[in-house]
């Protein structure tokens, strides 16, 4: 099954990114394919320069590890990146600058779409 | 019929509307602050579940819930069984 998850709020301030990753991990363990689409302030979580306190979770690093395992893609809204001054050289390895056409394609092709936007 | 995700607390008007609109064949999953709904009797014909991790993370114990607690893995099972998702 192909699962799409969309998030829009910033990491560390809100819980949606953590929820999205936990859902994705559970889905990947069951052999599903997951695409995480980052929209608006959620794109901040792909900044490879993020350095959380040692006791806290490292969301960008976690996303890298999940992508390395396969069947997990991180798409980033390109306009949202530009808006927040995040350039392609700043984003974590494996994540893909993307856009609304790709989001439309994801919506049309995935079996389940989890919207954490509202 | 549909999997309804509730992530805000009991004073949130949209979540109130989602729960009020749920049908008997729907499944409601309480997640994040939505787990606070699990502390009281929810008036809905739908089957209601709460994410165990999120419920325990807020300082409650398993005896405090009035709905079934599920893991993220069981959430994926529900996602597989329901074609429609309302978030």
N, CA and C atoms of all chains as a GROMACS GRO file, in nm:
protein
  615
    1UNK      N    1   0.084  -0.119   0.000
    1UNK     CA    2   0.000   0.000   0.000
    1UNK      C    3   0.089   0.126   0.000
    2UNK      N    4   0.047   0.226  -0.076
    2UNK     CA    5   0.123   0.352  -0.081
    2UNK      C    6   0.052   0.455   0.006
    3UNK      N    7   0.125   0.508   0.104
    3UNK     CA    8   0.066   0.602   0.200
    3UNK      C    9   0.133   0.739   0.184
    4UNK      N   10   0.052   0.844   0.174
    4UNK     CA   11   0.102   0.980   0.170
    4UNK      C   12   0.068   1.049   0.302
    5UNK      N   13   0.164   1.123   0.356
    5UNK     CA   14   0.138   1.198   0.480
    5UNK      C   15   0.179   1.343   0.457
    6UNK      N   16   0.089   1.434   0.485
    6UNK     CA   17   0.120   1.576   0.467
    6UNK      C   18   0.122   1.648   0.602
    7UNK      N   19   0.226   1.731   0.621
    7UNK     CA   20   0.242   1.806   0.745
    7UNK      C   21   0.267   1.952   0.710
    8UNK      N   22   0.226   2.045   0.797
    8UNK     CA   23   0.251   2.186   0.766
    8UNK      C   24   0.312   2.268   0.882
    9UNK      N   25   0.310   2.214   1.003
    9UNK     CA   26   0.356   2.295   1.117
    9UNK      C   27   0.504   2.268   1.148
   10UNK      N   28   0.572   2.362   1.217
   10UNK     CA   29   0.716   2.344   1.243
   10UNK      C   30   0.746   2.228   1.337
   11UNK      N   31   0.864   2.167   1.320
   11UNK     CA   32   0.905   2.061   1.414
   11UNK      C   33   0.938   2.124   1.549
   12UNK      N   34   0.938   2.047   1.653
   12UNK     CA   35   0.974   2.087   1.790
   12UNK      C   36   0.869   2.179   1.855
   13UNK      N   37   0.797   2.259   1.776
   13UNK     CA   38   0.693   2.345   1.832
   13UNK      C   39   0.563   2.267   1.843
   14UNK      N   40   0.536   2.188   1.742
   14UNK     CA   41   0.414   2.107   1.739
   14UNK      C   42   0.450   1.959   1.727
   15UNK      N   43   0.349   1.874   1.740
   15UNK     CA   44   0.372   1.729   1.750
   15UNK      C   45   0.354   1.655   1.618
   16UNK      N   46   0.308   1.727   1.515
   16UNK     CA   47   0.270   1.659   1.391
   16UNK      C   48   0.385   1.583   1.324
   17UNK      N   49   0.506   1.642   1.326
   17UNK     CA   50   0.618   1.573   1.262
   17UNK      C   51   0.647   1.441   1.333
   18UNK      N   52   0.640   1.444   1.466
   18UNK     CA   53   0.664   1.321   1.545
   18UNK      C   54   0.556   1.218   1.512
   19UNK      N   55   0.431   1.263   1.506
   19UNK     CA   56   0.321   1.173   1.472
   19UNK      C   57   0.343   1.114   1.333
   20UNK      N   58   0.380   1.200   1.238
   20UNK     CA   59   0.400   1.154   1.100
   20UNK      C   60   0.510   1.047   1.094
   21UNK      N   61   0.619   1.070   1.169
   21UNK     CA   62   0.730   0.973   1.166
   21UNK      C   63   0.692   0.841   1.233
   22UNK      N   64   0.615   0.850   1.342
   22UNK     CA   65   0.573   0.726   1.410
   22UNK      C   66   0.477   0.646   1.320
   23UNK      N   67   0.386   0.716   1.254
   23UNK     CA   68   0.295   0.647   1.162
   23UNK      C   69   0.375   0.585   1.048
   24UNK      N   70   0.470   0.664   0.994
   24UNK     CA   71   0.552   0.615   0.882
   24UNK      C   72   0.632   0.492   0.923
   25UNK      N   73   0.692   0.497   1.041
   25UNK     CA   74   0.772   0.382   1.088
   25UNK      C   75   0.686   0.256   1.099
   26UNK      N   76   0.567   0.272   1.156
   26UNK     CA   77   0.477   0.157   1.171
   26UNK      C   78   0.435   0.103   1.035
   27UNK      N   79   0.411   0.194   0.941
   27UNK     CA   80   0.371   0.153   0.806
   27UNK      C   81   0.486   0.082   0.734
   28UNK      N   82   0.606   0.135   0.749
   28UNK     CA   83   0.723   0.075   0.683
   28UNK      C   84   0.750  -0.065   0.737
   29UNK      N   85   0.731  -0.081   0.868
   29UNK     CA   86   0.750  -0.214   0.928
   29UNK      C   87   0.655  -0.317   0.871
   30UNK      N   88   0.538  -0.270   0.826
   30UNK     CA   89   0.440  -0.361   0.767
   30UNK      C   90   0.458  -0.373   0.616
   31UNK      N   91   0.565  -0.313   0.563
   31UNK     CA   92   0.598  -0.328   0.422
   31UNK      C   93   0.534  -0.228   0.329
   32UNK      N   94   0.471  -0.124   0.386
   32UNK     CA   95   0.409  -0.023   0.302
   32UNK      C   96   0.513   0.079   0.254
   33UNK      N   97   0.472   0.156   0.155
   33UNK     CA   98   0.557   0.260   0.099
   33UNK      C   99   0.501   0.395   0.149
   34UNK      N  100   0.590   0.483   0.198
   34UNK     CA  101   0.542   0.609   0.256
   34UNK      C  102   0.611   0.729   0.193
   35UNK      N  103   0.533   0.830   0.159
   35UNK     CA  104   0.588   0.958   0.114
   35UNK      C  105   0.542   1.066   0.210
   36UNK      N  106   0.638   1.138   0.266
   36UNK     CA  107   0.607   1.249   0.357
   36UNK      C  108   0.618   1.377   0.276
   37UNK      N  109   0.508   1.453   0.269
   37UNK     CA  110   0.511   1.579   0.196
   37UNK      C  111   0.512   1.693   0.297
   38UNK      N  112   0.621   1.771   0.294
   38UNK     CA  113   0.637   1.881   0.390
   38UNK      C  114   0.591   2.011   0.327
   39UNK      N  115   0.504   2.078   0.397
   39UNK     CA  116   0.443   2.199   0.346
   39UNK      C  117   0.458   2.310   0.450
   40UNK      N  118   0.462   2.434   0.405
   40UNK     CA  119   0.472   2.552   0.494
   40UNK      C  120   0.589   2.536   0.593
   41UNK      N  121   0.566   2.566   0.721
   41UNK     CA  122   0.678   2.568   0.818
   41UNK      C  123   0.738   2.431   0.846
   42UNK      N  124   0.671   2.325   0.808
   42UNK     CA  125   0.726   2.190   0.835
   42UNK      C  126   0.856   2.167   0.756
   43UNK      N  127   0.879   2.245   0.648
   43UNK     CA  128   1.001   2.226   0.566
   43UNK      C  129   1.128   2.251   0.648
   44UNK      N  130   1.114   2.325   0.758
   44UNK     CA  131   1.229   2.356   0.844
   44UNK      C  132   1.297   2.228   0.893
   45UNK      N  133   1.221   2.121   0.907
   45UNK     CA  134   1.278   1.998   0.964
   45UNK      C  135   1.378   1.930   0.871
   46UNK      N  136   1.391   1.978   0.747
   46UNK     CA  137   1.490   1.918   0.656
   46UNK      C  138   1.622   1.993   0.658
   47UNK      N  139   1.630   2.098   0.740
   47UNK     CA  140   1.755   2.175   0.750
   47UNK      C  141   1.860   2.091   0.823
   48UNK      N  142   1.965   2.055   0.750
   48UNK     CA  143   2.066   1.964   0.808
   48UNK      C  144   2.150   2.033   0.916
   49UNK      N  145   2.136   2.167   0.930
   49UNK     CA  146   2.212   2.240   1.032
   49UNK      C  147   2.142   2.242   1.168
   50UNK      N  148   2.025   2.180   1.176
   50UNK     CA  149   1.954   2.174   1.304
   50UNK      C  150   2.038   2.095   1.404
   51UNK      N  151   2.058   2.155   1.523
   51UNK     CA  152   2.135   2.086   1.628
   51UNK      C  153   2.054   2.090   1.758
   52UNK      N  154   1.969   1.991   1.781
   52UNK     CA  155   1.890   1.990   1.904
   52UNK      C  156   1.979   1.960   2.025
   53UNK      N  157   1.927   1.988   2.144
   53UNK     CA  158   1.997   1.948   2.266
   53UNK      C  159   2.018   1.798   2.263
   54UNK      N  160   2.124   1.751   2.328
   54UNK     CA  161   2.158   1.607   2.321
   54UNK      C  162   2.046   1.519   2.375
   55UNK      N  163   1.968   1.570   2.471
   55UNK     CA  164   1.862   1.488   2.529
   55UNK      C  165   1.738   1.482   2.439
   56UNK      N  166   1.734   1.570   2.339
   56UNK     CA  167   1.614   1.576   2.256
   56UNK      C  168   1.631   1.494   2.129
   57UNK      N  169   1.521   1.468   2.062
   57UNK     CA  170   1.525   1.393   1.938
   57UNK      C  171   1.579   1.479   1.823
   58UNK      N  172   1.652   1.416   1.733
   58UNK     CA  173   1.705   1.486   1.616
   58UNK      C  174   1.618   1.448   1.496
   59UNK      N  175   1.521   1.532   1.466
   59UNK     CA  176   1.425   1.499   1.360
   59UNK      C  177   1.490   1.485   1.222
   60UNK      N  178   1.577   1.580   1.179
   60UNK     CA  179   1.640   1.561   1.048
   60UNK      C  180   1.718   1.430   1.038
   61UNK      N  181   1.793   1.398   1.146
   61UNK     CA  182   1.872   1.274   1.145
   61UNK      C  183   1.781   1.152   1.138
   62UNK      N  184   1.671   1.158   1.210
   62UNK     CA  185   1.575   1.047   1.209
   62UNK      C  186   1.518   1.027   1.068
   63UNK      N  187   1.489   1.137   1.001
   63UNK     CA  188   1.436   1.128   0.863
   63UNK      C  189   1.540   1.065   0.770
   64UNK      N  190   1.668   1.102   0.788
   64UNK     CA  191   1.776   1.045   0.706
   64UNK      C  192   1.781   0.893   0.726
   65UNK      N  193   1.776   0.851   0.853
   65UNK     CA  194   1.783   0.706   0.882
   65UNK      C  195   1.665   0.631   0.820
   66UNK      N  196   1.548   0.693   0.826
   66UNK     CA  197   1.429   0.629   0.769
   66UNK      C  198   1.440   0.618   0.617
   67UNK      N  199   1.494   0.723   0.554
   67UNK     CA  200   1.507   0.719   0.407
   67UNK      C  201   1.608   0.613   0.364
   68UNK      N  202   1.715   0.596   0.446
   68UNK     CA  203   1.819   0.498   0.412
   68UNK      C  204   1.764   0.355   0.412
   69UNK      N  205   1.662   0.332   0.496
   69UNK     CA  206   1.603   0.198   0.502
   69UNK      C  207   1.520   0.166   0.378
   70UNK      N  208   1.483   0.271   0.302
   70UNK     CA  209   1.408   0.249   0.179
   70UNK      C  210   1.259   0.257   0.197
   71UNK      N  211   1.189   0.270   0.084
   71UNK     CA  212   1.042   0.281   0.079
   71UNK      C  213   0.989   0.403   0.152
   72UNK      N  214   1.076   0.500   0.180
   72UNK     CA  215   1.034   0.621   0.249
   72UNK      C  216   1.094   0.742   0.178
   73UNK      N  217   1.009   0.832   0.132
   73UNK     CA  218   1.055   0.951   0.062
   73UNK      C  219   1.010   1.076   0.137
   74UNK      N  220   1.096   1.178   0.134
   74UNK     CA  221   1.062   1.307   0.194
   74UNK      C  222   1.058   1.411   0.082
   75UNK      N  223   0.940   1.465   0.054
   75UNK     CA  224   0.925   1.569  -0.047
   75UNK      C  225   0.904   1.704   0.022
   76UNK      N  226   0.969   1.804  -0.031
   76UNK     CA  227   0.961   1.937   0.032
   76UNK      C  228   0.902   2.036  -0.068
   77UNK      N  229   0.804   2.112  -0.025
   77UNK     CA  230   0.746   2.216  -0.111
   77UNK      C  231   0.854   2.321  -0.141
   78UNK      N  232   0.889   2.336  -0.269
   78UNK     CA  233   0.996   2.427  -0.310
   78UNK      C  234   0.966   2.572  -0.279
   79UNK      N  235   0.843   2.614  -0.301
   79UNK     CA  236   0.804   2.753  -0.273
   79UNK      C  237   0.815   2.780  -0.123
   80UNK      N  238   0.775   2.682  -0.043
   80UNK     CA  239   0.783   2.698   0.104
   80UNK      C  240   0.929   2.707   0.149
   81UNK      N  241   1.017   2.633   0.080
   81UNK     CA  242   1.162   2.641   0.110
   81UNK      C  243   1.213   2.782   0.081
   82UNK      N  244   1.182   2.833  -0.039
   82UNK     CA  245   1.227   2.967  -0.079
   82UNK      C  246   1.177   3.072   0.020
   83UNK      N  247   1.053   3.057   0.057
   83UNK     CA  248   0.988   3.154   0.147
   83UNK      C  249   1.065   3.164   0.278
   84UNK      N  250   1.123   3.050   0.322
   84UNK     CA  251   1.190   3.044   0.453
   84UNK      C  252   1.342   3.046   0.441
   85UNK      N  253   1.391   3.075   0.321
   85UNK     CA  254   1.535   3.089   0.302
   85UNK      C  255   1.612   2.958   0.312
   86UNK      N  256   1.544   2.848   0.286
   86UNK     CA  257   1.612   2.718   0.290
   86UNK      C  258   1.653   2.683   0.147
   87UNK      N  259   1.784   2.676   0.125
   87UNK     CA  260   1.835   2.647  -0.009
   87UNK      C  261   1.864   2.497  -0.023
   88UNK      N  262   1.871   2.445  -0.147
   88UNK     CA  263   1.891   2.300  -0.166
   88UNK      C  264   2.015   2.245  -0.098
   89UNK      N  265   2.122   2.329  -0.084
   89UNK     CA  266   2.243   2.279  -0.017
   89UNK      C  267   2.225   2.266   0.135
   90UNK      N  268   2.115   2.319   0.187
   90UNK     CA  269   2.092   2.313   0.332
   90UNK      C  270   2.010   2.190   0.373
   91UNK      N  271   1.949   2.122   0.276
   91UNK     CA  272   1.855   2.016   0.315
   91UNK      C  273   1.923   1.880   0.332
   92UNK      N  274   1.862   1.795   0.412
   92UNK     CA  275   1.920   1.664   0.442
   92UNK      C  276   1.928   1.578   0.317
   93UNK      N  277   2.030   1.494   0.316
   93UNK     CA  278   2.054   1.405   0.202
   93UNK      C  279   1.935   1.312   0.180
   94UNK      N  280   1.892   1.303   0.055
   94UNK     CA  281   1.783   1.212   0.022
   94UNK      C  282   1.648   1.280   0.008
   95UNK      N  283   1.632   1.397   0.073
   95UNK     CA  284   1.503   1.468   0.062
   95UNK      C  285   1.497   1.538  -0.073
   96UNK      N  286   1.373   1.559  -0.121
   96UNK     CA  287   1.358   1.610  -0.257
   96UNK      C  288   1.276   1.739  -0.260
   97UNK      N  289   1.336   1.849  -0.311
   97UNK     CA  290   1.254   1.967  -0.336
   97UNK      C  291   1.144   1.930  -0.435
   98UNK      N  292   1.023   1.967  -0.404
   98UNK     CA  293   0.909   1.921  -0.480
   98UNK      C  294   0.812   2.037  -0.497
   99UNK      N  295   0.687   2.008  -0.521
   99UNK     CA  296   0.591   2.116  -0.540
   99UNK      C  297   0.449   2.067  -0.546
  100UNK      N  298   0.359   2.159  -0.576
  100UNK     CA  299   0.217   2.123  -0.577
  100UNK      C  300   0.181   2.022  -0.687
  101UNK      N  301   0.245   2.028  -0.807
  101UNK     CA  302   0.213   1.922  -0.906
  101UNK      C  303   0.246   1.783  -0.852
  102UNK      N  304   0.360   1.772  -0.781
  102UNK     CA  305   0.399   1.642  -0.722
  102UNK      C  306   0.302   1.601  -0.612
  103UNK      N  307   0.254   1.702  -0.536
  103UNK     CA  308   0.156   1.673  -0.432
  103UNK      C  309   0.026   1.622  -0.495
  104UNK      N  310  -0.013   1.687  -0.605
  104UNK     CA  311  -0.135   1.643  -0.676
  104UNK      C  312  -0.118   1.500  -0.725
  105UNK      N  313   0.002   1.469  -0.776
  105UNK     CA  314   0.030   1.333  -0.823
  105UNK      C  315   0.026   1.232  -0.708
  106UNK      N  316   0.079   1.274  -0.593
  106UNK     CA  317   0.078   1.187  -0.475
  106UNK      C  318  -0.066   1.158  -0.433
  107UNK      N  319  -0.148   1.264  -0.433
  107UNK     CA  320  -0.289   1.247  -0.395
  107UNK      C  321  -0.360   1.150  -0.490
  108UNK      N  322  -0.323   1.159  -0.618
  108UNK     CA  323  -0.391   1.076  -0.718
  108UNK      C  324  -0.344   0.931  -0.716
  109UNK      N  325  -0.222   0.908  -0.671
  109UNK     CA  326  -0.165   0.774  -0.682
  109UNK      C  327  -0.156   0.695  -0.551
  110UNK      N  328  -0.166   0.763  -0.437
  110UNK     CA  329  -0.151   0.687  -0.313
  110UNK      C  330  -0.283   0.620  -0.272
  111UNK      N  331  -0.270   0.512  -0.197
  111UNK     CA  332  -0.389   0.437  -0.153
  111UNK      C  333  -0.454   0.503  -0.032
  112UNK      N  334  -0.372   0.564   0.053
  112UNK     CA  335  -0.424   0.632   0.171
  112UNK      C  336  -0.349   0.764   0.186
  113UNK      N  337  -0.421   0.868   0.222
  113UNK     CA  338  -0.357   0.999   0.240
  113UNK      C  339  -0.390   1.050   0.380
  114UNK      N  340  -0.289   1.070   0.462
  114UNK     CA  341  -0.309   1.118   0.599
  114UNK      C  342  -0.277   1.267   0.603
  115UNK      N  343  -0.379   1.342   0.635
  115UNK     CA  344  -0.365   1.487   0.636
  115UNK      C  345  -0.352   1.537   0.779
  116UNK      N  346  -0.233   1.584   0.814
  116UNK     CA  347  -0.213   1.639   0.949
  116UNK      C  348  -0.212   1.792   0.943
  117UNK      N  349  -0.275   1.847   0.841
  117UNK     CA  350  -0.269   1.991   0.816
  117UNK      C  351  -0.356   2.073   0.912
  118UNK      N  352  -0.475   2.027   0.940
  118UNK     CA  353  -0.571   2.113   1.012
  118UNK      C  354  -0.534   2.130   1.158
  119UNK      N  355  -1.634   0.264   0.756
  119UNK     CA  356  -1.644   0.340   0.631
  119UNK      C  357  -1.530   0.443   0.622
  120UNK      N  358  -1.515   0.524   0.728
  120UNK     CA  359  -1.408   0.625   0.727
  120UNK      C  360  -1.329   0.620   0.857
  121UNK      N  361  -1.200   0.651   0.844
  121UNK     CA  362  -1.113   0.662   0.962
  121UNK      C  363  -1.102   0.810   0.997
  122UNK      N  364  -1.148   0.846   1.115
  122UNK     CA  365  -1.151   0.987   1.155
  122UNK      C  366  -1.044   1.010   1.261
  123UNK      N  367  -0.951   1.101   1.230
  123UNK     CA  368  -0.842   1.130   1.324
  123UNK      C  369  -0.876   1.255   1.405
  124UNK      N  370  -0.870   1.242   1.536
  124UNK     CA  371  -0.900   1.356   1.626
  124UNK      C  372  -0.773   1.388   1.703
  125UNK      N  373  -0.715   1.506   1.679
  125UNK     CA  374  -0.586   1.538   1.743
  125UNK      C  375  -0.591   1.657   1.837
  126UNK      N  376  -0.708   1.722   1.849
  126UNK     CA  377  -0.721   1.833   1.942
  126UNK      C  378  -0.815   1.794   2.056
  127UNK      N  379  -0.808   1.871   2.165
  127UNK     CA  380  -0.882   1.839   2.287
  127UNK      C  381  -1.032   1.862   2.277
  128UNK      N  382  -1.098   1.841   2.390
  128UNK     CA  383  -1.246   1.836   2.392
  128UNK      C  384  -1.312   1.972   2.369
  129UNK      N  385  -1.235   2.082   2.380
  129UNK     CA  386  -1.296   2.214   2.359
  129UNK      C  387  -1.283   2.262   2.215
  130UNK      N  388  -1.231   2.177   2.128
  130UNK     CA  389  -1.208   2.218   1.989
  130UNK      C  390  -1.335   2.197   1.906
  131UNK      N  391  -1.390   2.306   1.849
  131UNK     CA  392  -1.520   2.293   1.779
  131UNK      C  393  -1.518   2.199   1.658
  132UNK      N  394  -1.406   2.196   1.585
  132UNK     CA  395  -1.401   2.109   1.466
  132UNK      C  396  -1.400   1.961   1.508
  133UNK      N  397  -1.324   1.932   1.614
  133UNK     CA  398  -1.320   1.792   1.662
  133UNK      C  399  -1.457   1.751   1.716
  134UNK      N  400  -1.525   1.845   1.784
  134UNK     CA  401  -1.661   1.816   1.833
  134UNK      C  402  -1.752   1.781   1.716
  135UNK      N  403  -1.737   1.857   1.608
  135UNK     CA  404  -1.821   1.835   1.489
  135UNK      C  405  -1.789   1.701   1.423
  136UNK      N  406  -1.659   1.669   1.416
  136UNK     CA  407  -1.618   1.542   1.355
  136UNK      C  408  -1.675   1.424   1.433
  137UNK      N  409  -1.667   1.431   1.566
  137UNK     CA  410  -1.718   1.322   1.649
  137UNK      C  411  -1.870   1.314   1.640
  138UNK      N  412  -1.934   1.431   1.638
  138UNK     CA  413  -2.081   1.436   1.629
  138UNK      C  414  -2.129   1.377   1.495
  139UNK      N  415  -2.049   1.396   1.390
  139UNK     CA  416  -2.090   1.352   1.256
  139UNK      C  417  -2.056   1.206   1.227
  140UNK      N  418  -1.977   1.144   1.313
  140UNK     CA  419  -1.932   1.006   1.286
  140UNK      C  420  -2.050   0.907   1.285
  141UNK      N  421  -2.043   0.813   1.191
  141UNK     CA  422  -2.148   0.711   1.177
  141UNK      C  423  -2.102   0.582   1.246
  142UNK      N  424  -2.197   0.491   1.263
  142UNK     CA  425  -2.170   0.365   1.332
  142UNK      C  426  -2.059   0.285   1.264
  143UNK      N  427  -2.052   0.293   1.132
  143UNK     CA  428  -1.953   0.214   1.059
  143UNK      C  429  -1.815   0.283   1.054
  144UNK      N  430  -1.804   0.404   1.110
  144UNK     CA  431  -1.676   0.476   1.110
  144UNK      C  432  -1.588   0.434   1.229
  145UNK      N  433  -1.460   0.466   1.217
  145UNK     CA  434  -1.367   0.444   1.328
  145UNK      C  435  -1.306   0.579   1.365
  146UNK      N  436  -1.300   0.609   1.492
  146UNK     CA  437  -1.239   0.734   1.538
  146UNK      C  438  -1.110   0.698   1.612
  147UNK      N  439  -1.000   0.766   1.574
  147UNK     CA  440  -0.874   0.744   1.645
  147UNK      C  441  -0.833   0.876   1.712
  148UNK      N  442  -0.815   0.871   1.843
  148UNK     CA  443  -0.771   0.987   1.920
  148UNK      C  444  -0.620   0.986   1.925
  149UNK      N  445  -0.559   1.099   1.889
  149UNK     CA  446  -0.414   1.106   1.880
  149UNK      C  447  -0.370   1.242   1.934
  150UNK      N  448  -0.244   1.255   1.974
  150UNK     CA  449  -0.193   1.380   2.034
  150UNK      C  450  -0.288   1.425   2.146
  151UNK      N  451  -0.326   1.557   2.149
  151UNK     CA  452  -0.416   1.605   2.255
  151UNK      C  453  -0.558   1.551   2.241
  152UNK      N  454  -0.586   1.487   2.129
  152UNK     CA  455  -0.717   1.424   2.111
  152UNK      C  456  -0.742   1.313   2.212
  153UNK      N  457  -0.635   1.262   2.273
  153UNK     CA  458  -0.653   1.153   2.370
  153UNK      C  459  -0.728   1.200   2.495
  154UNK      N  460  -0.737   1.331   2.516
  154UNK     CA  461  -0.814   1.380   2.632
  154UNK      C  462  -0.962   1.341   2.622
  155UNK      N  463  -1.008   1.319   2.499
  155UNK     CA  464  -1.146   1.272   2.480
  155UNK      C  465  -1.166   1.136   2.546
  156UNK      N  466  -1.058   1.059   2.560
  156UNK     CA  467  -1.068   0.922   2.612
  156UNK      C  468  -1.098   0.918   2.762
  157UNK      N  469  -1.092   1.035   2.828
  157UNK     CA  470  -1.117   1.041   2.972
  157UNK      C  471  -1.266   1.046   3.006
  158UNK      N  472  -1.348   1.073   2.906
  158UNK     CA  473  -1.492   1.083   2.933
  158UNK      C  474  -1.570   0.995   2.835
  159UNK      N  475  -1.696   0.974   2.866
  159UNK     CA  476  -1.782   0.896   2.776
  159UNK      C  477  -1.809   0.980   2.651
  160UNK      N  478  -1.778   0.923   2.535
  160UNK     CA  479  -1.798   0.996   2.410
  160UNK      C  480  -1.930   0.952   2.347
  161UNK      N  481  -2.012   1.050   2.316
  161UNK     CA  482  -2.142   1.019   2.254
  161UNK      C  483  -2.125   1.003   2.104
  162UNK      N  484  -2.102   0.881   2.061
  162UNK     CA  485  -2.090   0.851   1.919
  162UNK      C  486  -2.121   0.703   1.896
  163UNK      N  487  -2.183   0.672   1.783
  163UNK     CA  488  -2.206   0.531   1.752
  163UNK      C  489  -2.081   0.462   1.695
  164UNK      N  490  -1.980   0.542   1.659
  164UNK     CA  491  -1.858   0.488   1.598
  164UNK      C  492  -1.769   0.422   1.704
  165UNK      N  493  -1.686   0.330   1.660
  165UNK     CA  494  -1.588   0.267   1.749
  165UNK      C  495  -1.472   0.366   1.769
  166UNK      N  496  -1.434   0.386   1.895
  166UNK     CA  497  -1.330   0.486   1.924
  166UNK      C  498  -1.205   0.419   1.982
  167UNK      N  499  -1.090   0.462   1.931
  167UNK     CA  500  -0.961   0.412   1.978
  167UNK      C  501  -0.874   0.533   2.016
  168UNK      N  502  -0.777   0.510   2.103
  168UNK     CA  503  -0.679   0.616   2.134
  168UNK      C  504  -0.539   0.558   2.120
  169UNK      N  505  -0.447   0.641   2.070
  169UNK     CA  506  -0.309   0.597   2.058
  169UNK      C  507  -0.248   0.585   2.198
  170UNK      N  508  -0.206   0.466   2.232
  170UNK     CA  509  -0.156   0.436   2.367
  170UNK      C  510  -0.037   0.525   2.406
  171UNK      N  511   0.060   0.539   2.317
  171UNK     CA  512   0.180   0.619   2.346
  171UNK      C  513   0.142   0.762   2.385
  172UNK      N  514   0.051   0.821   2.308
  172UNK     CA  515   0.012   0.960   2.332
  172UNK      C  516  -0.067   0.974   2.461
  173UNK      N  517  -0.146   0.873   2.494
  173UNK     CA  518  -0.225   0.875   2.617
  173UNK      C  519  -0.133   0.866   2.739
  174UNK      N  520  -0.043   0.770   2.738
  174UNK     CA  521   0.050   0.752   2.851
  174UNK      C  522   0.147   0.870   2.862
  175UNK      N  523   0.182   0.930   2.748
  175UNK     CA  524   0.276   1.045   2.748
  175UNK      C  525   0.218   1.164   2.821
  176UNK      N  526   0.087   1.167   2.838
  176UNK     CA  527   0.023   1.278   2.908
  176UNK      C  528  -0.003   1.248   3.056
  177UNK      N  529   0.063   1.146   3.106
  177UNK     CA  530   0.060   1.118   3.249
  177UNK      C  531  -0.053   1.029   3.296
  178UNK      N  532  -0.130   0.975   3.205
  178UNK     CA  533  -0.239   0.886   3.245
  178UNK      C  534  -0.192   0.741   3.241
  179UNK      N  535  -0.271   0.655   3.308
  179UNK     CA  536  -0.239   0.512   3.302
  179UNK      C  537  -0.350   0.442   3.225
  180UNK      N  538  -0.326   0.318   3.192
  180UNK     CA  539  -0.420   0.244   3.106
  180UNK      C  540  -0.559   0.232   3.168
  181UNK      N  541  -0.568   0.237   3.302
  181UNK     CA  542  -0.699   0.225   3.368
  181UNK      C  543  -0.784   0.351   3.350
  182UNK      N  544  -0.721   0.463   3.313
  182UNK     CA  545  -0.793   0.590   3.304
  182UNK      C  546  -0.878   0.604   3.177
  183UNK      N  547  -0.852   0.521   3.079
  183UNK     CA  548  -0.920   0.540   2.951
  183UNK      C  549  -1.057   0.473   2.946
  184UNK      N  550  -1.146   0.536   2.869
  184UNK     CA  551  -1.278   0.477   2.848
  184UNK      C  552  -1.290   0.418   2.706
  185UNK      N  553  -1.178   0.423   2.632
  185UNK     CA  554  -1.178   0.365   2.496
  185UNK      C  555  -1.060   0.268   2.483
  186UNK      N  556  -1.058   0.195   2.373
  186UNK     CA  557  -0.949   0.099   2.350
  186UNK      C  558  -0.820   0.172   2.316
  187UNK      N  559  -0.711   0.130   2.379
  187UNK     CA  560  -0.580   0.189   2.346
  187UNK      C  561  -0.514   0.104   2.238
  188UNK      N  562  -0.457   0.171   2.138
  188UNK     CA  563  -0.392   0.098   2.028
  188UNK      C  564  -0.251   0.150   2.004
  189UNK      N  565  -0.168   0.066   1.943
  189UNK     CA  566  -0.032   0.107   1.905
  189UNK      C  567  -0.038   0.170   1.765
  190UNK      N  568   0.075   0.227   1.723
  190UNK     CA  569   0.080   0.282   1.587
  190UNK      C  570   0.065   0.170   1.484
  191UNK      N  571   0.114   0.053   1.519
  191UNK     CA  572   0.101  -0.061   1.428
  191UNK      C  573  -0.047  -0.096   1.406
  192UNK      N  574  -0.123  -0.093   1.516
  192UNK     CA  575  -0.268  -0.120   1.503
  192UNK      C  576  -0.340  -0.006   1.430
  193UNK      N  577  -0.285   0.115   1.443
  193UNK     CA  578  -0.340   0.227   1.367
  193UNK      C  579  -0.328   0.201   1.216
  194UNK      N  580  -0.214   0.145   1.176
  194UNK     CA  581  -0.193   0.113   1.034
  194UNK      C  582  -0.295   0.006   0.988
  195UNK      N  583  -0.325  -0.089   1.076
  195UNK     CA  584  -0.427  -0.190   1.042
  195UNK      C  585  -0.562  -0.123   1.015
  196UNK      N  586  -0.597  -0.025   1.098
  196UNK     CA  587  -0.723   0.048   1.078
  196UNK      C  588  -0.718   0.128   0.947
  197UNK      N  589  -0.601   0.187   0.922
  197UNK     CA  590  -0.584   0.266   0.799
  197UNK      C  591  -0.603   0.177   0.676
  198UNK      N  592  -0.554   0.054   0.686
  198UNK     CA  593  -0.569  -0.041   0.575
  198UNK      C  594  -0.716  -0.078   0.553
  199UNK      N  595  -0.788  -0.092   0.664
  199UNK     CA  596  -0.927  -0.141   0.653
  199UNK      C  597  -1.026  -0.033   0.610
  200UNK      N  598  -0.991   0.093   0.631
  200UNK     CA  599  -1.082   0.203   0.596
  200UNK      C  600  -1.030   0.277   0.474
  201UNK      N  601  -1.112   0.291   0.372
  201UNK     CA  602  -1.067   0.356   0.249
  201UNK      C  603  -1.065   0.508   0.260
  202UNK      N  604  -1.155   0.561   0.341
  202UNK     CA  605  -1.161   0.708   0.352
  202UNK      C  606  -1.094   0.754   0.482
  203UNK      N  607  -1.029   0.870   0.472
  203UNK     CA  608  -0.960   0.925   0.589
  203UNK      C  609  -1.006   1.069   0.610
  204UNK      N  610  -1.047   1.100   0.731
  204UNK     CA  611  -1.085   1.238   0.762
  204UNK      C  612  -0.993   1.286   0.873
  205UNK      N  613  -0.908   1.384   0.842
  205UNK     CA  614  -0.810   1.432   0.939
  205UNK      C  615  -0.837   1.575   0.981
   0.00000   0.00000   0.00000
